[in-house]
């Protein structure tokens, strides 16, 4: 063998050995990297896929009325609840080989790297769906090599520990679609007012187009660019076999209407109510060991949209254009469900809830609570008491109190509890408090849901203690329920992001705050404010509403120098309203003083419209009698001032109104004056 040939063969053997060595080294390095990556993934474990999720509020019909989110508005949905068109559009546009690769599309990456090297930039993207999901979860959108390396590491870990469908579902729920919307469900609701599962092909293409660049391809901000990108998405879907040419053509020709206005309307629904829902939800979830801020809750509320819209309509109609404020609430007696709530005239200017947070003086609206305690102590509607001008002493004789009636007049004869409540006599109320004592009054208030400790002053009988409208309306609602310990609530049920029911409204209570008999007798007493038969030295306080009244209501108003209350109920709904000024201003104009009654009666009449008037049905142990209002005796033709009254059986009158001893006992000489008769009764 020639020396030259020998050297040539030796060089070839050396080169072969070097090539083999390099190959072995490369393979060793490759497998070392793979093993290292695997060890890294095993050591670091599965990356958390948890993201903030919006909580959704539904009305009592199951329609969405709002949401609650911490940083990102996102409604998590499973792949089964996403339109197949949208899934196909995303894969065709973002990662056509998603189900084949292990997190990286090497051809796209290589092409992107070469392009970046040529342009000396990092502008070209080639991230797979897994990489984009990793970026959405853990990283920023900074264009740097270090970020891309971290993105790749996260993507590898995600592919190791999670199925493809889990990754795709997470990606679809984390992509930003502009206008504060994260995920396909939020985007679908915002742009098209529908669930992601109901998107059509052309709508799905628009949603997919936005993900490329929300600020550029939003159909709201840039409809022309959005249209161009939509057409590209449809073409990609057809080229990759996801849709046919016919489907592509039809989708390109179909006009799509945005419905973002419906989203704006939904966001404005009952903001004071929704604040209260979230406060209640936080308490419920915390008691159950759940973390409210994790989000993803679906909260079905008690809101009745008709009730809420009606309340808002009449508030807007009747509230004067000044700084007068109000609180309004309606509650179902049987369940305690709050069906409407307005905490002020303008939520944007003041989210302070004047139903739940403000403490104000209820005035005479507190009297039914006092008389509930009196009925329990042996009083009845025909308990008569003299109500002349009186100076009361208290604090062991060190202080005096001289109550007056609103018109400055006093009765010149004894009046009954029924009449005292109808015309809101203050002397009768203070005398009743002195008779039964503060302890019984306080206990009754607490049992009816009013968190108060009355001062031992005669004035508390007239509602000088500060309470919230929610407490007062709840108290009336318990009376309306027949005396049950009904708790007010805004929530029917709560489910978590996985659809598991965490909370359901409890069953109806059987516990009582007062007897069914006392509750009914008091209810019938509260109908007196609409009845002119009680007119005497003062008039029944609800007569201004009587012209609009089409059914029986039990109610009581209350007035102080700065607060106006009106709370009342039908057999199926309780409503309470407060009007006044937030700080230091008194009610002076007649318009300010009249507005609460206008709103209340219009609301009650409208929400009951189309329904037959409901009577208040007396329970066992309560019977009716037609009595003479002046004497409390059984009425006959000679006694013109008559009314049907309900009393406990033991309290039914035994003597006729013409009984001379009865009339002289109460009124001295007989009074032959003519009186206006109550033209009809809801209780016959």
Secondary structure, DSSP 8 states (H G I E B T S, - for coil): --HHHHHHHHHHHHHHHHHHHHHHHHHHHHHHHHHHHHHHHHHH--------B-EEEE-TTS-EEEEE-SSSEE----GGGS-HHHHHHHHHHH-TTTTTSSS--HHHHHHHHHHHHHHTSS------HHHHHHHHHH------HHHHHHHHHHHHHHHHHS-HHHHHHHHHHH-B-STTEESHHHHHHHHHSS-GGG--HHHHHHHHHHHT-HHHH-TTT-HHHHHHHHHHHHHHHHHTTSS-HHHHHHHHHS-----HHHHHHHHTTTHHHHHHHHHHHHHHHHHTT--GGGB--EEEE---HHHHHHHHHHHHHHS-SSS-EEEEEEE-TTT-BEEEEE-SS-TTT----TTTT--EE-GGGGHHHHHHHHHHTT--TT-EE------EEETTTTEEE----TTS---SS-EEHHHHHHHT-HHHHHHHHHHH-HHHHHHHHHHTT------SSGGGGGT-SEE-HHHHHHHHHHHHTTSB----BSEEEEE-TTS-EEEE-------BSS-HHHHHHHHHHHGGGG-GGG-SSS--TTGGGGGG--S--EEEEEE-SSEEEEEEE-SS-EEEEEEE-SSS----SHHHHHHHHHHHHHHHHHHTTTS--------TTEEEEEEETTT-SB--TT---EEEEEEEGGG---SBTT-HHHHHHHHSS------------TT-
